[in-house]
Structures are given as C-alpha cells and as structure tokens.
Amino acid sequence: MDSRVSELFGGCCRPGGGPAMGGNLKARGAGGSSSCGGPKGKKKNGRNRGGKANNPPYLPPELKLVNPSQYRFEHLVTQMKWRLQEGRGEAVYQIGVEDNGLLVGLAEEEMRASLKTLHRMAEKVGADITVLREREVDYDSDTPRKITEVLVRKVPDNQQFLDLRVAVLGNVDSGKSTLLGVLTQGELDNGRGRARLNLFRHLHEIQSGRTSSISFEILGFNSKGEVVNYSDSRTAEEICESSSKMITFIDLAGHHKYLHTTIFGLTSYCPDCALLLVSANTGIAGTTREHLGLALALKVPFFIVVSKVDLCAKSTVERTVRQLERVLKQPGCHKVPMLVTSEDDAVTAAQQFAQSPNVTPIFTLSSVSGESLDLLKVFLNILPPLTNSKEQEELMQQLTEFQVDEIYTVPEVGTVVGGTLSSGICREGDQLVVGPTDDGCFLELRVCSIQRNRSACRVLRAGQAATLALGDFDRALLRKGMVMVSPEMNPTICSVFEAEIVLLFHATTFRRGFQVTVHVGNVRQTAVVEKIHAKDKLRTGEKAVVRFRFLKHPEYLKVGAKLLFREGVTKGIGHVTDVQAITAGEAQASMGF
C-alpha cells in the first residue's frame, strides 16, 4: 500500500509503495498493493516461506470506474478475475488514488458510481465486496472528496474455502487456549478458564489447565467478513459450509516439558504464520523467548497478542509492549513493531504483514472483558494467504507426497491418518505407498475418503491439511514421520545424512558421538553425530557440515529440507545437504534386523 494512503488511514507504513490503478482506482491482490491491469508482465506475487516479499506486478493506469462502456466493463472484469487469481481469492481495491499514489479522491456521486460498477464487476465473477474503510482527503476542490478501500473475495472454483493456518505460541499460562476458546466459541471467558475447556483433549489437561498436545480449532469468515464460529450451536460442517475463509489455529503447548511437541507442530504442520501470546502481567517470561526464537529460526512470520490487559494497570501493559518492542528491534530479530489500537490500524497491519517480512503487529486485548478482541478479528479476516499461487500450482504438478502427522482409529471407518499434502493432488480411491517401515519398506494402500476441517472433501491439493481414511489398513504398521507417496516416485530412504548447521547454544563443545533429537518436517528421531567436516568440535555460534546417523529406523528426507536439533539446552538449526540413499535390504542390515 502506498505510504500516503497508509498515513491517511492512520497506520504505520512501510517505505515506498506500489503503483496505483485506474486513474482513480488502485487494487492489490493478497500478496501486496498494485494496480489492477491485465494479465501481462506477471511476476511472483505474495511471499515465500523464507520470509522474502516478492515484488507485486506493475500494471498500467486505467480510467475511472464511472459509467464504463461495455467493452471497458468486460476489460475491468478480466482484470478482477486475474487479481483474484493472483491473490488466491482476495483483492483489495483502493478507490480514489492516482496511479502515482496521489490521493485525489472522488466526489460523493463519483464514488457511488464507482462502487456500483465494482458491485457489478464482483457479481459478474461471483465475488462479494466489503467496504473496509473510507476517509476524506484534502484536495484542491470545493466539494468533499473521499478515498475508499474495498475487499473483494471469491472462493476459487477448485476450493471449498480460503485456508490459513496459524500456529499459537507462548509461555504456559499466557492464555493461548482461552483466547482460542473465546474466538471459536463466541463467548467471553469468566476469568477462571471456562472458555478453554472445549479445547482440551485429555483429562490431565482439564485438571492442570495446561495444554500438552496439539489441537486444532477453526474460525470462519463469510464472504462479507462476518465471523462464523460455534456460537448458535453450529457444527464444524456448518461452519465450513457457511465460510468463504477459514482460519485453522494450531494450539501448541507452552510448558517447557512439552517443547518437543511444540517444535513438531511448527516443523510438521507448515503454518502460514504464528500468533505469539504474551501475558501483560508477566511480560516476556518462561518459554516466550524460546518460542520467538523457533519462529525466527524456521522463518515463520508472526504477530504478537498481549493478553490479560484487564488484570493490569495501563502502565503495566505499556511496559510489556515497550519490552516487546525492544526485543523485536534487536539485531537477531530486525522486526518493525506496529501497535494496533484501531480498526484502521488492523486493516493496515494485515496488508503490511503480507507485504513485508519485517512488520510485526502487536495487539493488546482481554479474553474476559473482550477489549480490542474485534481488532484481532478484523486483522484475521483481511489477512491474505501468505503463500504464492504460482508456487502452489508448480507443487500441484509434482507427484503426490503426504506427510503422516497423526494416526487414529475411528469406529466404522477404520484407520485414519492426518497430515499435510506436500506436493501433487490426492483424490478418493488413489493407490499410494506408505513408509518407510522399520525395515525400510513401503507398503501399498488405498485412500478411501478425505476430510478437511471435519467436512468431506473429494480432492486434496498441495499445501492443504486433511485426514485420510485408509479402511482396514493395519494401524500398527504406521507411525508419525512416515510419508504416503505416489508409487511412480520410487521413494528413497536414508539412515545417514549430512547437514550444514549453526550451533545456537551448547554449554561446552559439540563433538563426534553426541546424540541429539533431530526435527526435519514431520520426522522426529534421535541421531548421533558421526563426523564434523573440517573440524574436531563446535562451540556456540559456529557453523559446520555435520554427518548424522539415525539410531532407530531409516527416514524419508529431501536435500534442502530445514533441520532443527536439540538435546537439553543444546540447540541448532540448518538444512540437509546430502542424503545417503539405501535400499530396504541395506536398511535392515544397518539397523540390525
């Protein structure tokens, strides 16, 4: 968004800005601000998982949207279709902004005519529009002039709804499950944890009030931006049917004892972004810094919510916010904090969070009084998909690969696995192979049915999370960390691999023979350091190429995959540089079968 537009609406703005559209209309897809022209000069739009913003495409200026000719109208409809495709179902139009970013504004009659034309365009493509905000501008004119921001949303034809996965991080007792309970159930907390009871999966979680496992909660928004949740006795299926955009919250554990579960949730479930919850009365404490470090190491974009503001004086909340701002500005973070205090700030924050990897919105709210809760909902509603549509299309062209993250047995259904489709397309009835087993083999199976967010789905596309029913396939043959792939892939497995690592912390020296727990995607297993290339030992902050060997069974790894390892206070990150592929027979011999 152009800096002048951002300043007018009262938000913090990034340097520079995008070109405007249409003489007096500017549009952007989900990935960033840009003019809305025809599908020429395409560039990548959005942001990759590495956190780098891709430049939005430049599109030539157009005329006003006041009473366009039929030919002009059809051209504008084509532009809207392309913008929605680039933005994966969402686009924001800024009406009254010149192509050079000048805030000209439109008179009231012109604005009404432009909005009417926009409505007709949206109806033509089957989309809905919502006015986000409007402001008067000072321009050399006797009549009042306004600029207006409009959200256009259309669920792509090959999807049931737009999908965004948000991992929820934060220290124990910071209020993560309570906040999710309030958002998804539609009722405020009573101050004693009533809102979180529906989220817990185990008896000991209810008794202690602490999450120890990974749970998933959904919050929907319809095409007009209204919240769709479990209030009014809706079921999960009804929420999916009524929503055009779905936020899937991944509720992770805050206690240090369950850190391995939190790391697994971040590495395996591939969240689009993370919500870091900080209690206003305790500030940055416990595992907060550790969770912040994990998000930075895995390059997961994050925003911050300061909770429990109803328990503190205003000065205490301000002190916590200042503490967060200092940490975010440190050399290791290089973030630009943006405090959200109004609806305009929330809209600006959502747009800039998608455009720049450095902007970090900060919300201050209460799950008991409901203070500023609506600002977070506005942010989540407008927050566009952060993945690149072109990259997803490329992944869909590859062979099928599904990560197995969860395994269940459902009465009258049989064995069910949950996870994420890394590449390709998966349909009901597909024949796949799953492995590697402990002896390095891959076993044939059939996908009987698919569910996404607890509603039936016939086709699963790359990047989407779902559960797959496998019928009477023996659950004992499955484990977390396996992959289900197309038989044509001829998957390779390994017991030994090399990775370029950075040792983040170690109390003494990191040597050959040291054992660590390695996390690579959905793989989590103990490995031993066999060799450190060109060095005898490593100290904190040093970098090297290290050879690891899995201790229990072979795994399916890919070169270039992100790696995170830990053992007690020892922590390191890196990426896989080489995989020593072996056959099933070699796997059996190396593991002593």
C-alpha positions as CSV (number, residue, x, y, z in Angstrom):
1,M,0.0,0.0,0.0
2,D,1.2,3.5,-0.9
3,S,2.7,5.3,2.1
4,R,0.4,8.3,1.6
5,V,-2.7,6.0,1.7
6,S,-1.3,4.3,4.8
7,E,-0.7,7.6,6.6
8,L,-4.2,8.9,5.7
9,F,-5.8,5.8,7.3
10,G,-3.6,6.3,10.4
11,G,-1.5,3.2,10.1
12,C,2.3,2.6,10.3
13,C,3.6,2.3,6.8
14,R,6.5,0.6,5.1
15,P,9.0,2.5,2.9
16,G,8.0,3.0,-0.7
17,G,4.7,1.8,-2.1
18,G,3.0,0.1,-5.0
19,P,1.7,1.7,-8.2
20,A,-2.0,2.6,-8.4
21,M,-4.6,1.6,-10.8
22,G,-7.2,3.2,-12.9
23,G,-6.7,6.9,-12.7
24,N,-8.7,6.9,-9.5
25,L,-8.6,3.3,-8.5
26,K,-5.8,1.2,-7.1
27,A,-6.0,-2.6,-6.4
28,R,-3.9,-5.2,-4.8
29,G,-4.0,-9.0,-4.6
30,A,-3.4,-10.8,-1.4
31,G,0.3,-10.6,-1.8
32,G,0.7,-6.8,-2.0
33,S,-0.5,-3.5,-3.4
34,S,-0.5,-3.0,-7.1
35,S,-2.6,-1.6,-9.9
36,C,-5.2,-3.8,-11.4
37,G,-4.4,-4.2,-15.1
38,G,-4.5,-7.1,-17.5
39,P,-2.6,-10.3,-17.0
40,K,0.7,-9.1,-18.6
41,G,4.1,-8.6,-17.1
42,K,3.3,-11.2,-14.4
43,K,5.7,-11.6,-11.6
44,K,5.6,-13.7,-8.5
45,N,3.2,-12.2,-6.0
46,G,3.0,-13.0,-2.3
47,R,5.8,-14.2,-0.1
48,N,7.7,-17.5,0.1
49,R,8.3,-19.4,3.4
50,G,11.8,-17.8,3.6
51,G,10.1,-14.5,4.5
52,K,11.1,-12.6,1.4
53,A,8.5,-10.3,-0.1
54,N,8.0,-10.7,-3.8
55,N,7.5,-7.5,-5.8
56,P,3.9,-7.1,-6.9
57,P,3.4,-6.7,-10.7
58,Y,3.3,-3.3,-12.3
59,L,0.2,-2.7,-14.3
60,P,-0.6,0.3,-16.5
61,P,-3.1,3.0,-15.3
62,E,-6.8,2.8,-16.3
63,L,-9.8,5.1,-16.5
64,K,-12.3,5.9,-13.7
65,L,-15.0,3.3,-12.9
66,V,-17.8,5.8,-13.6
67,N,-20.3,4.5,-16.2
68,P,-17.8,2.5,-18.3
69,S,-18.6,1.3,-21.8
70,Q,-19.5,-2.4,-22.2
71,Y,-16.1,-3.1,-23.7
72,R,-14.4,-1.3,-20.8
73,F,-16.5,-3.1,-18.3
74,E,-15.6,-6.5,-19.7
75,H,-11.9,-5.5,-19.6
76,L,-12.3,-4.5,-15.9
77,V,-13.9,-7.8,-15.1
78,T,-11.0,-9.6,-16.7
79,Q,-8.6,-7.5,-14.5
80,M,-10.6,-8.5,-11.4
81,K,-10.5,-12.2,-12.3
82,W,-6.7,-12.0,-12.7
83,R,-6.3,-10.1,-9.4
84,L,-8.4,-12.7,-7.6
85,Q,-6.4,-15.5,-9.1
86,E,-3.1,-13.8,-8.1
87,G,-4.4,-13.1,-4.6
88,R,-5.7,-16.7,-4.3
89,G,-9.3,-15.4,-3.9
90,E,-8.8,-12.0,-2.4
91,A,-8.0,-8.5,-3.7
92,V,-8.2,-5.0,-2.1
93,Y,-9.2,-2.1,-4.3
94,Q,-8.3,1.5,-3.3
95,I,-10.7,3.9,-5.0
96,G,-9.7,7.5,-5.4
97,V,-5.9,7.0,-5.7
98,E,-4.0,8.1,-8.7
99,D,-1.6,5.7,-10.5
100,N,1.3,7.7,-9.0
101,G,0.0,7.4,-5.4
102,L,-1.6,10.9,-5.3
103,L,-4.6,11.0,-3.0
104,V,-7.1,12.7,-5.4
105,G,-10.3,11.2,-4.0
106,L,-13.7,11.2,-5.7
107,A,-16.7,13.3,-5.1
108,E,-19.7,11.5,-3.5
109,E,-21.5,11.0,-6.7
110,E,-18.4,9.6,-8.5
111,M,-17.7,7.3,-5.5
112,R,-21.2,5.9,-5.6
113,A,-21.0,5.3,-9.3
114,S,-17.5,3.6,-8.9
115,L,-18.8,1.4,-6.1
116,K,-21.8,0.4,-8.2
117,T,-19.5,-0.6,-11.0
118,L,-17.4,-2.5,-8.6
119,H,-20.5,-4.4,-7.4
120,R,-21.4,-5.3,-11.0
121,M,-17.9,-6.5,-11.6
122,A,-18.0,-8.6,-8.5
123,E,-21.4,-10.1,-9.4
124,K,-20.0,-11.0,-12.8
125,V,-17.2,-13.1,-11.4
126,G,-19.2,-14.4,-8.5
127,A,-17.4,-12.5,-5.8
128,D,-18.6,-10.4,-2.8
129,I,-17.3,-6.9,-1.8
130,T,-16.9,-5.3,1.6
131,V,-16.0,-1.7,2.3
132,L,-13.1,-1.8,4.7
133,R,-12.7,1.9,5.4
134,E,-13.1,5.4,3.8
135,R,-11.6,8.8,4.5
136,E,-12.0,12.3,3.3
137,V,-8.9,13.9,1.6
138,D,-7.7,17.4,1.3
139,Y,-7.6,18.2,-2.3
140,D,-7.8,21.4,-4.4
141,S,-11.6,21.3,-4.7
142,D,-14.7,22.9,-3.2
143,T,-16.6,19.7,-2.9
144,P,-15.6,17.0,-0.3
145,R,-13.7,14.1,-1.8
146,K,-13.1,10.6,-0.4
147,I,-10.9,7.5,-0.9
148,T,-12.3,4.1,-0.1
149,E,-10.7,0.7,0.4
150,V,-12.8,-2.3,-0.7
151,L,-12.1,-6.0,-0.1
152,V,-13.2,-8.3,-2.9
153,R,-13.4,-12.0,-2.0
154,K,-14.2,-15.1,-4.1
155,V,-13.5,-18.7,-3.2
156,P,-11.6,-20.3,-6.1
157,D,-13.6,-22.7,-8.1
158,N,-11.3,-25.6,-7.1
159,Q,-11.6,-24.9,-3.4
160,Q,-14.3,-25.1,-0.8
161,F,-12.9,-22.1,1.1
162,L,-9.7,-20.0,1.5
163,D,-7.5,-21.5,4.1
164,L,-4.9,-20.0,6.5
165,R,-3.0,-22.0,9.2
166,V,-2.0,-20.1,12.3
167,A,0.3,-21.7,15.0
168,V,-0.4,-20.4,18.5
169,L,2.8,-20.0,20.6
170,G,3.5,-18.5,24.0
171,N,4.5,-19.3,27.6
172,V,2.5,-21.5,29.8
173,D,-0.5,-19.7,31.5
174,S,-0.4,-16.9,29.0
175,G,-3.9,-17.6,27.9
176,K,-3.5,-19.4,24.5
177,S,-6.3,-21.9,24.8
178,T,-8.6,-19.4,26.5
179,L,-8.2,-16.9,23.6
180,L,-8.9,-19.6,21.0
181,G,-11.9,-20.7,23.1
182,V,-13.3,-17.2,23.0
183,L,-12.6,-16.8,19.3
184,T,-14.1,-20.1,18.2
185,Q,-16.9,-20.5,20.7
186,G,-18.1,-16.9,20.5
187,E,-18.4,-16.4,24.3
188,L,-16.1,-14.5,26.6
189,D,-14.2,-16.2,29.4
190,N,-15.4,-16.0,33.0
191,G,-11.8,-15.3,34.3
192,R,-11.4,-18.9,35.6
193,G,-10.7,-20.7,32.3
194,R,-14.2,-21.7,31.2
195,A,-13.6,-20.8,27.6
196,R,-10.7,-23.3,27.2
197,L,-12.4,-26.4,28.4
198,N,-13.8,-27.3,25.0
199,L,-10.2,-27.3,23.5
200,F,-8.6,-29.8,25.9
201,R,-8.1,-33.3,24.6
202,H,-7.0,-35.2,27.8
203,L,-8.3,-35.3,31.4
204,H,-4.9,-34.2,32.8
205,E,-5.1,-31.1,30.7
206,I,-8.5,-30.2,32.2
207,Q,-7.2,-30.9,35.7
208,S,-4.0,-28.8,35.3
209,G,-5.3,-26.2,32.8
210,R,-2.2,-26.8,30.7
211,T,-2.1,-28.0,27.1
212,S,0.2,-30.9,26.5
213,S,-0.8,-32.0,23.0
214,I,-1.5,-30.4,19.6
215,S,-5.2,-29.4,19.0
216,F,-6.9,-27.7,16.0
217,E,-9.6,-25.1,16.2
218,I,-11.4,-23.4,13.3
219,L,-12.7,-19.8,12.9
220,G,-14.6,-18.9,9.8
221,F,-15.4,-15.7,8.0
222,N,-18.2,-15.4,5.4
223,S,-17.9,-13.5,2.1
224,K,-19.0,-10.3,3.8
225,G,-16.3,-10.6,6.5
226,E,-18.7,-11.7,9.3
227,V,-17.4,-14.2,11.9
228,V,-18.7,-17.8,11.6
229,N,-17.9,-19.9,14.7
230,Y,-19.5,-22.5,17.1
231,S,-22.0,-19.9,18.5
232,D,-25.7,-20.5,17.7
233,S,-25.0,-24.3,18.1
234,R,-23.2,-24.6,14.7
235,T,-21.3,-27.8,13.9
236,A,-17.9,-27.9,12.2
237,E,-19.6,-28.9,9.0
238,E,-22.0,-25.9,9.1
239,I,-19.0,-23.6,9.8
240,C,-17.2,-24.9,6.7
241,E,-20.3,-24.6,4.5
242,S,-21.0,-21.0,5.7
243,S,-17.4,-19.7,5.4
244,S,-15.5,-18.4,2.5
245,K,-12.3,-18.1,4.6
246,M,-11.2,-20.5,7.3
247,I,-8.6,-19.8,9.9
248,T,-7.2,-23.1,11.4
249,F,-5.5,-22.5,14.7
250,I,-2.8,-25.0,15.8
251,D,-2.8,-24.8,19.6
252,L,0.7,-25.7,20.8
253,A,2.0,-26.4,24.3
254,G,3.6,-23.6,26.3
255,H,5.3,-25.6,29.1
256,H,9.0,-26.4,28.6
257,K,8.3,-30.1,29.4
258,Y,6.3,-30.3,26.1
259,L,8.8,-28.3,23.9
260,H,9.3,-31.3,21.6
261,T,5.5,-31.3,20.9
262,T,5.7,-27.5,20.1
263,I,8.6,-28.0,17.7
264,F,6.9,-30.9,16.0
265,G,3.8,-28.6,15.5
266,L,5.9,-25.9,13.9
267,T,8.0,-28.1,11.6
268,S,5.4,-30.6,10.6
269,Y,2.1,-28.7,10.1
270,C,3.7,-25.9,8.0
271,P,1.8,-22.9,9.5
272,D,1.4,-19.8,7.3
273,C,2.1,-17.6,10.3
274,A,2.3,-17.8,14.1
275,L,0.5,-15.9,16.9
276,L,2.8,-15.3,19.9
277,L,0.8,-14.7,23.0
278,V,2.4,-12.7,25.9
279,S,0.7,-12.2,29.2
280,A,0.5,-8.5,30.1
281,N,1.2,-9.1,33.8
282,T,4.3,-11.3,33.4
283,G,5.8,-9.9,30.1
284,I,8.5,-11.9,28.3
285,A,8.9,-14.9,30.6
286,G,9.4,-18.7,30.6
287,T,9.4,-20.2,27.1
288,T,8.4,-16.9,25.3
289,R,11.9,-16.1,24.1
290,E,12.4,-19.8,23.1
291,H,9.1,-19.8,21.0
292,L,10.1,-16.5,19.5
293,G,13.5,-18.0,18.5
294,L,11.8,-21.0,17.0
295,A,9.6,-18.9,14.8
296,L,12.6,-16.8,13.7
297,A,14.8,-19.9,13.0
298,L,12.1,-21.6,10.9
299,K,11.3,-18.3,9.2
300,V,7.6,-18.4,10.2
301,P,6.1,-14.9,10.1
302,F,4.5,-14.0,13.4
303,F,2.4,-11.3,15.1
304,I,2.0,-10.7,18.8
305,V,-1.0,-10.6,21.1
306,V,-0.7,-9.2,24.6
307,S,-3.4,-10.8,26.7
308,K,-4.9,-10.3,30.2
309,V,-4.9,-6.5,30.0
310,D,-8.0,-6.5,32.3
311,L,-5.7,-7.7,35.2
312,C,-3.2,-4.9,34.8
313,A,-2.9,-1.1,35.1
314,K,-2.4,0.7,31.8
315,S,1.2,1.5,32.8
316,T,1.9,-2.3,33.2
317,V,0.5,-3.0,29.7
318,E,2.6,-0.2,28.2
319,R,5.7,-1.5,30.0
320,T,5.1,-5.0,28.5
321,V,4.7,-3.5,25.0
322,R,7.9,-1.5,25.3
323,Q,9.7,-4.7,26.4
324,L,8.4,-6.5,23.3
325,E,9.4,-3.6,21.0
326,R,13.0,-3.6,22.4
327,V,13.3,-7.4,21.8
328,L,11.8,-7.1,18.3
329,K,14.3,-4.4,17.3
330,Q,17.4,-6.3,18.5
331,P,19.9,-7.4,15.8
332,G,18.7,-11.1,16.0
333,C,15.1,-10.1,15.1
334,H,15.3,-7.0,12.9
335,K,11.5,-6.5,13.2
336,V,9.4,-3.4,12.9
337,P,6.8,-3.5,15.7
338,M,3.4,-1.9,14.9
339,L,1.0,-1.4,17.8
340,V,-2.7,-1.9,16.7
341,T,-5.1,0.4,18.5
342,S,-7.9,1.0,16.0
343,E,-9.7,-0.7,13.2
344,D,-7.7,1.3,10.6
345,D,-4.5,0.0,12.2
346,A,-5.8,-3.6,12.0
347,V,-6.5,-3.2,8.2
348,T,-3.1,-1.6,7.6
349,A,-1.4,-4.2,9.7
350,A,-2.9,-7.1,7.8
351,Q,-1.9,-5.6,4.4
352,Q,1.7,-4.8,5.5
353,F,2.2,-8.1,7.3
354,A,1.6,-9.8,4.0
355,Q,3.9,-7.4,2.1
356,S,6.9,-7.1,4.4
357,P,8.5,-9.9,6.4
358,N,9.7,-7.3,9.0
359,V,6.4,-5.8,10.1
360,T,5.2,-7.4,13.4
361,P,1.7,-6.2,14.5
362,I,1.1,-6.1,18.3
363,F,-2.4,-6.4,19.7
364,T,-3.4,-5.7,23.4
365,L,-6.7,-7.5,24.4
366,S,-8.6,-9.3,27.1
367,S,-10.4,-12.6,26.7
368,V,-12.6,-11.7,29.8
369,S,-13.8,-8.2,29.0
370,G,-13.5,-8.6,25.2
371,E,-11.4,-5.4,25.0
372,S,-9.9,-5.0,21.5
373,L,-10.9,-8.5,20.5
374,D,-12.7,-7.2,17.4
375,L,-9.4,-5.7,16.2
376,L,-7.9,-9.2,16.1
377,K,-10.9,-10.5,14.2
378,V,-10.6,-7.7,11.6
379,F,-6.9,-8.5,11.2
380,L,-7.6,-12.2,10.7
381,N,-10.4,-11.5,8.2
382,I,-8.3,-9.3,6.0
383,L,-5.0,-11.2,6.4
384,P,-4.4,-12.6,2.9
385,P,-2.9,-16.0,2.1
386,L,0.9,-15.7,2.5
387,T,1.8,-18.4,0.0
388,N,2.5,-17.8,-3.6
389,S,-0.2,-19.1,-6.0
390,K,2.3,-19.8,-8.8
391,E,4.4,-21.9,-6.4
392,Q,1.4,-23.9,-5.3
393,E,0.5,-24.6,-8.9
394,E,4.0,-25.9,-9.5
395,L,3.8,-28.1,-6.5
396,M,0.4,-29.5,-7.7
397,Q,2.2,-30.6,-10.9
398,Q,4.5,-32.9,-9.0
399,L,3.9,-36.4,-7.8
400,T,1.8,-37.0,-4.7
401,E,3.5,-36.7,-1.3
402,F,1.5,-36.7,2.0
403,Q,3.2,-36.3,5.5
404,V,1.7,-38.5,8.2
405,D,1.5,-36.4,11.4
406,E,-1.3,-38.1,13.3
407,I,-2.8,-41.6,13.4
408,Y,-6.3,-42.5,14.6
409,T,-8.7,-45.5,14.7
410,V,-12.3,-44.4,14.1
411,P,-15.2,-46.8,14.7
412,E,-16.9,-48.0,11.5
413,V,-14.3,-46.1,9.5
414,G,-11.0,-47.8,10.3
415,T,-7.5,-46.4,10.3
416,V,-7.3,-42.6,9.7
417,V,-4.1,-40.5,9.2
418,G,-3.9,-36.8,9.5
419,G,-1.2,-34.5,7.9
420,T,-0.3,-32.2,5.1
421,L,-0.1,-32.8,1.4
422,S,3.4,-31.5,0.5
423,S,3.0,-31.9,-3.3
424,G,0.7,-33.2,-6.0
425,I,-3.0,-33.9,-5.8
426,C,-4.7,-36.7,-3.8
427,R,-8.2,-38.0,-4.6
428,E,-10.5,-40.5,-3.1
429,G,-9.6,-44.0,-4.4
430,D,-6.0,-43.2,-5.1
431,Q,-3.5,-46.0,-4.7
432,L,-0.4,-44.9,-2.7
433,V,2.6,-46.4,-0.9
434,V,3.4,-45.5,2.8
435,G,6.7,-45.8,4.6
436,P,9.4,-46.3,5.4
437,T,8.7,-49.0,7.9
438,D,11.3,-50.1,10.5
439,D,12.9,-52.4,7.9
440,G,12.9,-49.7,5.2
441,C,9.9,-51.0,3.1
442,F,7.0,-49.1,1.6
443,L,3.5,-50.7,1.8
444,E,0.6,-50.3,-0.7
445,L,-2.7,-48.8,0.5
446,R,-5.8,-47.1,-0.9
447,V,-7.3,-43.7,0.1
448,C,-11.0,-44.4,1.0
449,S,-12.2,-40.9,1.8
450,I,-10.8,-37.4,2.7
451,Q,-11.9,-34.8,5.2
452,R,-10.8,-31.2,5.6
453,N,-11.8,-29.4,8.8
454,R,-14.2,-32.2,9.6
455,S,-16.1,-31.9,6.4
456,A,-16.0,-34.3,3.4
457,C,-13.6,-33.4,0.5
458,R,-13.1,-35.3,-2.7
459,V,-9.8,-33.7,-3.9
460,L,-6.8,-32.6,-1.8
461,R,-4.3,-30.1,-3.3
462,A,-0.7,-29.3,-2.4
463,G,-0.3,-27.3,0.8
464,Q,-3.6,-28.4,2.3
465,A,-4.0,-30.3,5.5
466,A,-6.6,-33.1,5.8
467,T,-7.3,-36.5,7.3
468,L,-7.4,-39.6,5.0
469,A,-9.4,-42.8,5.8
470,L,-7.4,-45.9,4.9
471,G,-10.1,-48.5,5.6
472,D,-8.8,-51.8,7.2
473,F,-5.1,-51.0,6.8
474,D,-3.3,-52.2,10.0
475,R,-2.6,-49.2,12.2
476,A,0.3,-51.0,13.9
477,L,2.3,-50.6,10.6
478,L,2.0,-46.8,10.7
479,R,3.9,-44.2,12.8
480,K,4.4,-40.4,12.8
481,G,7.1,-39.3,10.4
482,M,6.1,-41.6,7.5
483,V,5.1,-40.3,4.1
484,M,2.4,-41.5,1.7
485,V,3.7,-41.1,-1.9
486,S,2.7,-42.0,-5.4
487,P,4.2,-45.4,-6.5
488,E,5.8,-43.7,-9.5
489,M,8.0,-41.7,-7.2
490,N,10.2,-44.6,-6.3
491,P,11.0,-43.0,-2.9
492,T,14.5,-43.2,-1.4
493,I,15.3,-43.6,2.3
494,C,18.4,-43.0,4.4
495,S,19.9,-43.7,7.8
496,V,22.9,-41.4,7.2
497,F,22.6,-37.8,6.0
498,E,24.7,-34.6,6.1
499,A,23.5,-31.1,7.1
500,E,25.0,-27.6,7.2
501,I,24.2,-26.4,10.8
502,V,24.7,-23.5,13.0
503,L,25.1,-24.3,16.7
504,L,22.8,-21.8,18.5
505,F,23.8,-22.9,22.0
506,H,25.8,-25.6,23.7
507,A,27.2,-25.5,27.3
508,T,30.6,-27.0,26.3
509,T,31.8,-28.4,23.0
510,F,29.8,-30.2,20.3
511,R,31.8,-33.3,19.3
512,R,31.6,-36.6,17.4
513,G,29.4,-39.1,19.2
514,F,27.0,-36.5,20.7
515,Q,23.3,-37.6,20.5
516,V,20.5,-35.1,19.6
517,T,16.8,-35.2,18.7
518,V,16.5,-34.2,15.0
519,H,13.4,-32.5,13.6
520,V,13.1,-32.4,9.8
521,G,9.5,-31.7,8.7
522,N,7.4,-34.4,10.3
523,V,10.4,-36.5,11.1
524,R,11.5,-36.6,14.7
525,Q,14.2,-39.1,15.8
526,T,17.3,-39.4,17.8
527,A,20.5,-39.2,15.8
528,V,24.2,-39.4,16.6
529,V,26.9,-37.1,15.2
530,E,29.3,-39.3,13.1
531,K,31.5,-36.6,11.8
532,I,32.1,-32.9,11.8
533,H,33.8,-31.9,8.5
534,A,37.0,-29.9,8.7
535,K,36.7,-29.5,12.5
536,D,37.1,-31.6,15.6
537,K,34.5,-29.8,17.7
538,L,32.0,-26.9,17.6
539,R,31.2,-24.1,20.0
540,T,28.2,-21.8,20.3
541,G,27.7,-19.7,17.2
542,E,29.9,-21.8,14.9
543,K,28.9,-23.3,11.6
544,A,29.9,-26.6,10.0
545,V,28.8,-29.5,7.8
546,V,27.9,-32.5,10.1
547,R,27.1,-36.1,9.3
548,F,24.3,-37.6,11.4
549,R,23.1,-41.3,11.7
550,F,19.5,-42.2,12.8
551,L,19.6,-44.6,15.7
552,K,16.2,-46.4,15.4
553,H,15.0,-46.7,11.8
554,P,15.6,-45.1,8.3
555,E,13.6,-42.0,7.3
556,Y,12.5,-40.3,4.1
557,L,14.4,-37.0,3.7
558,K,14.9,-34.5,1.0
559,V,18.0,-32.3,0.2
560,G,17.4,-28.7,1.2
561,A,14.9,-29.5,4.0
562,K,15.1,-27.3,7.1
563,L,16.6,-29.1,10.1
564,L,16.3,-28.3,13.8
565,F,18.0,-30.3,16.6
566,R,18.1,-30.2,20.3
567,E,19.2,-32.0,23.4
568,G,18.6,-30.4,26.8
569,V,19.8,-26.8,26.4
570,T,21.7,-27.7,23.2
571,K,20.1,-26.2,20.1
572,G,21.0,-25.8,16.5
573,I,19.4,-25.2,13.1
574,G,20.4,-25.9,9.5
575,H,19.4,-27.7,6.3
576,V,20.0,-31.1,4.8
577,T,22.8,-31.0,2.2
578,D,23.2,-34.7,1.3
579,V,21.3,-37.9,1.7
580,Q,23.0,-41.3,1.5
581,A,20.2,-43.4,-0.1
582,I,19.9,-47.0,0.8
583,T,17.7,-50.0,-0.2
584,A,15.3,-51.9,2.1
585,G,17.9,-54.7,2.5
586,E,20.7,-52.3,3.4
587,A,18.3,-50.6,5.9
588,Q,17.6,-54.0,7.6
589,A,21.3,-54.7,7.8
590,S,22.3,-51.3,9.2
591,M,19.5,-51.4,11.8
592,G,20.4,-55.0,12.9
593,F,17.2,-56.7,11.6
